[in-house]
Amino acid sequence: MTVTEGGKDVAEWLVAEGRLLADPVALVDGFCRRLIAAGLPLQRVRIGQSITHPLLTAWGVVWTTARGGEDFVIDRKVLATSAFLGSPYQAVLESRQPLHRPLAGLGPDDHTIFHELAEAGGTDYVAVPIVYGNETVQVASFVTDRPGGFTADEVAVLERLRHPLAAAMEPTAMRRSAASLLRTYLGVGPADRVAAGAIRRGDVVAVDAAILFVDMRGFTALSERLTSAAVLAVLDRYFETVAQAIVDRGGDVLKFLGDGVLAIFPVEQASSAAAACEAAVGAVRAIHRGLAAGPEPMAFAAALHLGPVMYGNIGSPDRLDFTVLGPAVNLTSRLEALAKQLDRPTVCSDTFRQAWGGSAEPLGAHPIRGLADPQPVFAIQA
């Protein structure tokens, strides 16, 4: 069997069985092993995929004969560095044309990626554009370590395979981008529920959760003192610090409300009410450390409560919001307002304190709108 005939078999596999594989690593691994069986002497294959994400610009799979397939991600900041500028990836993305570069006789003007591949034993490099139905361009690169590099027939096979490869990779790339968008706008827990089919108004469940409200203090004075650009930079840092502290401890960020944040730590995910409360307290303490550091320290008020919430879709039939509702949420919001009145950075309800089991300072009983009797409130040391 010639390499051309083998390439046709690989193309048929890509558009039949290959495109049904949900795991991109398994897809790329199967693709590479079939190429080798068809006679192509591969050492390394890298298939990058663009992604709609606020922090990442791409993800993909890199495959080597020694390690098989592995996931990778690329930070959006890389696009402004020499790792991308002047690289073969940039050239293929912008020209939408294949690129073939032998790795022998490299000079100082050749991009560092060529030198790195040559130092790893590579002798030849081929990169091809993979164009999806939405006109986005991805890049697949192939490296061999065979003396003399790829033959002309092998290069032609790799170039012809870019269309079947696009057909196989696009479904999994679109799934990943959709999941990324959902998680960006809804949070991890809500995104997973929506992806699983919770997309109708009234698709709600009752869950027990530690509830956290965080609100920046002194924002009005800050906005009057700083330029608009500086205010946006402060807000970005504030929201990033708050959200990361919550997500790192298993919480779901559900809402950005002006300069406030609503989050929950579901008891079921944490395995116990005490663990959910401990995660919420840990998040508040991490927020305090993060906001106290840096050139523009920021103060905040936070409130914690534990209780049942309704978790899911509300809204009109064609415009939904994924959030939490219920008396426990209302109480947490009112506790946060009380934290400001009492000039305490973090307060919690008695229900939260008992479930958590940690040390909290009694602040007495205070009237809470919507409740008949004053409620005991406690301060937690940040």
C-alpha positions in Angstrom: 0.0 0.0 0.0 1.4 3.4 -1.0 1.4 6.4 1.4 -1.3 8.0 -0.8 -3.6 5.0 -0.5 -2.9 4.9 3.3 -3.8 8.6 3.5 -7.2 7.8 1.9 -7.9 5.2 4.5 -7.0 7.7 7.3 -9.3 10.3 5.7 -12.2 7.8 5.6 -11.6 7.0 9.3 -11.6 10.7 10.2 -15.0 11.4 8.7 -16.5 8.2 9.9 -15.4 6.8 13.3 -13.0 9.6 14.2 -15.5 12.4 14.3 -17.7 10.5 16.7 -14.9 10.4 19.4 -15.8 12.9 22.1 -12.3 12.9 23.5 -9.9 15.1 21.4 -6.9 13.3 22.8 -8.2 10.0 21.7 -9.1 11.4 18.3 -5.6 12.8 17.7 -4.0 9.6 19.0 -6.0 7.5 16.7 -5.2 9.9 13.8 -1.5 9.8 14.4 -1.2 6.0 14.8 -3.1 5.5 11.6 -0.8 7.9 9.8 2.2 5.9 11.1 0.6 2.7 10.0 0.1 4.3 6.5 3.8 4.9 6.3 4.3 8.5 7.5 7.3 8.8 9.8 5.9 11.1 12.5 7.8 12.2 15.5 5.5 15.0 16.8 2.0 16.3 15.9 0.5 19.4 17.3 -3.2 20.4 16.6 -4.2 23.8 18.0 -7.8 25.0 18.4 -9.0 28.6 19.0 -11.4 29.0 21.9 -13.9 31.7 23.0 -12.5 32.4 26.5 -11.6 35.6 28.3 -8.2 34.4 29.4 -7.2 31.7 26.9 -6.7 32.0 23.1 -6.3 28.3 22.2 -6.3 24.8 23.4 -5.2 21.6 21.6 -3.4 18.3 21.6 0.3 17.6 21.2 1.2 14.1 20.3 4.7 12.5 20.3 5.8 8.9 19.7 7.3 8.9 23.2 4.4 10.2 25.2 1.2 9.9 23.1 -1.4 12.6 23.2 -1.6 15.4 25.8 -3.9 18.5 26.2 -2.4 22.0 26.2 -3.8 25.5 26.6 -2.4 28.8 25.5 -2.9 32.0 27.5 -4.1 35.0 25.5 -1.1 37.0 26.5 1.1 34.7 24.4 -0.2 36.4 21.3 1.9 39.5 22.1 5.2 37.5 22.7 7.9 36.2 20.4 6.5 32.7 21.0 3.8 33.6 18.5 5.0 36.6 16.6 6.9 35.5 13.6 6.1 31.9 14.3 4.9 29.3 11.7 1.6 29.3 13.5 1.1 33.0 12.9 2.1 32.5 9.2 -0.3 29.7 8.6 -3.2 31.5 10.5 -2.8 34.7 8.5 -2.1 33.2 5.1 -4.4 30.2 5.3 -1.8 28.3 3.3 0.3 25.2 4.2 3.9 25.7 5.2 6.8 23.3 4.6 10.2 23.9 6.3 13.1 21.4 6.4 14.9 21.7 9.8 18.4 21.4 8.5 20.6 24.4 8.0 18.6 26.7 10.2 19.9 30.3 10.6 19.6 33.0 13.3 16.6 34.5 11.5 14.6 31.3 11.7 12.0 31.2 14.5 13.0 29.6 17.8 10.3 26.8 17.3 12.3 25.5 14.4 15.5 25.5 16.4 13.8 23.7 19.3 12.3 21.1 17.0 15.7 20.5 15.4 17.4 20.2 18.7 14.8 17.5 19.6 15.8 15.5 16.6 13.3 16.8 14.1 14.4 16.9 10.4 11.3 18.3 8.7 8.2 20.4 9.5 4.9 20.7 7.8 2.0 22.9 9.0 -1.5 23.1 7.5 -4.5 25.3 8.1 -7.7 23.6 9.3 -10.7 25.8 8.4 -14.0 25.3 10.2 -17.5 26.1 9.0 -17.5 29.4 11.0 -14.4 30.5 9.0 -12.1 30.2 12.0 -8.6 28.8 11.2 -6.8 26.2 13.3 -3.3 24.8 12.7 -2.0 21.3 12.6 1.8 20.8 12.5 3.7 17.6 11.7 7.4 16.9 12.5 9.5 13.9 11.4 12.9 12.8 12.6 13.6 10.6 9.6 16.9 11.6 7.8 15.9 13.5 4.7 12.5 14.5 6.1 9.1 14.0 4.4 8.9 13.0 0.8 6.8 15.1 -1.6 4.1 12.4 -1.6 3.9 12.5 2.2 3.7 16.3 2.3 0.9 16.1 -0.3 -1.0 13.6 1.9 -0.7 15.8 5.0 -2.0 18.8 3.0 -5.0 16.8 1.6 -5.9 15.5 5.1 -6.6 18.9 6.5 -10.2 18.9 5.3 -11.1 15.5 6.8 -9.2 16.5 9.9 -11.3 19.6 10.2 -14.5 17.5 9.8 -13.4 15.3 12.7 -12.0 18.0 15.0 -14.8 20.6 14.6 -17.5 18.9 16.6 -15.2 18.4 19.7 -13.9 22.0 19.3 -17.4 23.4 19.1 -18.4 21.4 22.2 -15.4 22.8 24.1 -16.0 26.4 23.0 -19.7 26.1 24.0 -18.7 24.7 27.4 -16.2 27.5 27.8 -18.8 30.2 27.1 -21.3 28.7 29.4 -18.8 28.5 32.3 -17.6 32.0 31.6 -21.1 33.5 31.8 -22.8 31.1 34.2 -20.2 29.6 36.4 -19.1 26.0 36.5 -22.0 24.4 38.4 -24.8 26.2 36.4 -23.0 25.7 33.1 -22.8 21.9 33.7 -26.5 21.8 34.6 -27.5 23.8 31.5 -25.2 21.6 29.3 -27.0 18.5 30.8 -30.3 19.8 29.6 -31.7 22.2 32.3 -32.7 24.8 29.8 -36.4 25.4 30.5 -38.0 28.0 32.7 -38.9 26.3 36.0 -36.0 23.8 35.8 -35.0 24.4 39.4 -33.9 22.2 42.2 -33.7 22.7 46.0 -30.2 22.5 47.4 -28.7 23.3 50.7 -25.8 25.6 50.4 -23.5 28.1 52.2 -24.4 31.4 50.6 -21.9 34.3 50.3 -22.5 37.9 49.4 -19.4 40.1 48.9 -19.6 43.9 48.2 -16.9 46.4 47.7 -16.7 49.3 50.2 -15.8 52.8 49.2 -16.3 52.3 45.5 -18.0 55.7 45.0 -15.1 57.6 46.6 -12.7 55.5 44.6 -14.4 56.3 41.3 -14.3 60.0 42.1 -10.6 59.9 42.8 -9.3 57.8 39.9 -9.6 58.0 36.1 -12.1 55.8 34.3 -9.3 53.5 33.1 -7.9 53.2 36.6 -11.4 52.4 38.0 -11.8 49.6 35.5 -8.4 48.2 36.4 -9.4 48.2 40.1 -12.7 46.5 39.3 -11.0 43.9 37.2 -8.6 43.1 40.0 -11.4 43.0 42.5 -13.7 40.7 40.6 -10.8 38.4 39.6 -9.7 38.1 43.2 -13.2 37.5 44.5 -14.1 35.0 41.8 -10.9 33.0 41.9 -11.1 32.6 45.7 -14.6 31.2 45.4 -13.9 28.9 42.4 -10.7 27.6 44.0 -12.7 26.3 46.9 -15.5 24.7 45.0 -18.0 27.5 45.0 -20.1 28.8 42.1 -20.1 32.5 41.3 -23.7 33.2 40.2 -24.0 36.9 39.9 -22.0 40.1 39.5 -24.4 42.7 41.0 -22.8 46.1 40.4 -19.7 45.8 42.6 -21.2 42.9 44.5 -20.8 39.1 44.0 -23.3 36.3 44.9 -21.9 32.8 45.3 -22.9 29.5 46.8 -21.1 26.5 48.1 -23.5 23.5 47.7 -23.4 21.2 50.7 -23.7 18.1 48.5 -20.6 18.9 46.5 -18.7 19.7 49.7 -19.8 16.4 51.3 -21.1 18.2 54.5 -22.6 21.5 55.8 -19.4 22.0 57.9 -17.2 21.6 54.8 -19.3 23.9 52.7 -19.1 26.6 55.4 -15.4 26.1 55.8 -14.9 26.5 52.1 -16.9 29.7 52.2 -14.9 31.1 55.1 -11.7 30.1 53.3 -12.8 32.0 50.3 -13.5 35.2 52.3 -10.1 35.0 53.9 -8.4 34.6 50.6 -10.4 37.6 49.2 -9.2 39.6 52.2 -5.5 38.7 51.6 -5.8 39.4 47.8 -7.6 42.7 48.1 -5.3 44.0 50.9 -2.2 43.5 48.7 -1.2 45.6 45.7 -0.9 49.3 44.9 -4.6 50.0 45.6 -5.8 48.0 48.7 -9.6 47.5 48.7 -12.1 47.0 51.5 -15.2 44.8 51.3 -18.2 43.7 53.3 -19.2 40.0 53.2 -22.1 38.0 54.7 -22.4 34.2 55.1 -25.5 32.1 55.7 -26.4 28.4 55.3 -29.8 27.3 54.1 -32.0 25.8 51.4 -32.1 27.7 48.1 -34.0 27.2 44.8 -31.3 26.8 42.2 -32.0 27.0 38.4 -33.8 28.8 35.6 -36.1 31.8 36.0 -37.3 34.4 33.6 -39.4 34.6 30.4 -39.9 31.6 28.1 -37.1 32.7 25.8 -34.8 34.7 28.1 -33.6 32.8 31.2 -31.4 33.5 34.1 -29.6 30.8 36.1 -29.6 31.9 39.8 -30.6 31.1 43.3 -33.7 32.3 45.1 -35.4 31.9 48.4 -35.5 33.4 51.9 -32.0 32.2 52.7 -30.6 34.3 49.8 -32.6 37.3 51.0 -31.3 36.9 54.5 -27.7 36.8 53.3 -28.2 40.0 51.3 -29.6 41.8 54.4 -26.7 40.5 56.5 -24.3 42.0 54.1 -26.0 45.4 54.4 -25.8 44.9 58.2 -22.0 44.2 58.0 -21.6 47.7 56.5 -23.7 49.3 59.3 -21.7 47.5 61.9 -18.4 48.3 60.2 -17.3 44.6 60.2 -15.8 43.0 57.1 -17.5 39.7 57.5 -20.6 38.6 59.4 -22.6 35.4 59.5 -25.9 34.1 60.8 -26.2 31.8 63.8 -27.2 29.0 61.5 -23.9 29.3 59.6 -21.8 29.7 62.8 -23.2 26.5 64.3 -22.7 24.4 61.1 -19.2 25.8 60.6 -18.1 25.3 64.2 -15.4 27.9 63.9 -14.7 30.9 66.2 -17.0 33.9 65.7 -17.5 37.0 67.8 -21.1 37.7 69.0 -22.5 41.0 67.8 -25.9 40.7 69.5 -29.3 40.3 68.0 -30.3 42.7 65.2 -33.6 43.3 63.4 -33.7 41.9 59.9 -36.2 43.1 57.4 -38.7 40.4 56.7 -38.2 38.5 59.9 -40.4 39.0 63.0 -37.7 38.6 65.6 -34.2 40.1 65.9 -31.5 37.6 64.7 -28.2 36.9 66.4 -25.3 38.0 64.2 -21.6 37.1 64.4 -18.4 38.5 63.1 -15.7 36.3 61.5 -12.1 37.3 61.6 -10.8 37.7 58.1 
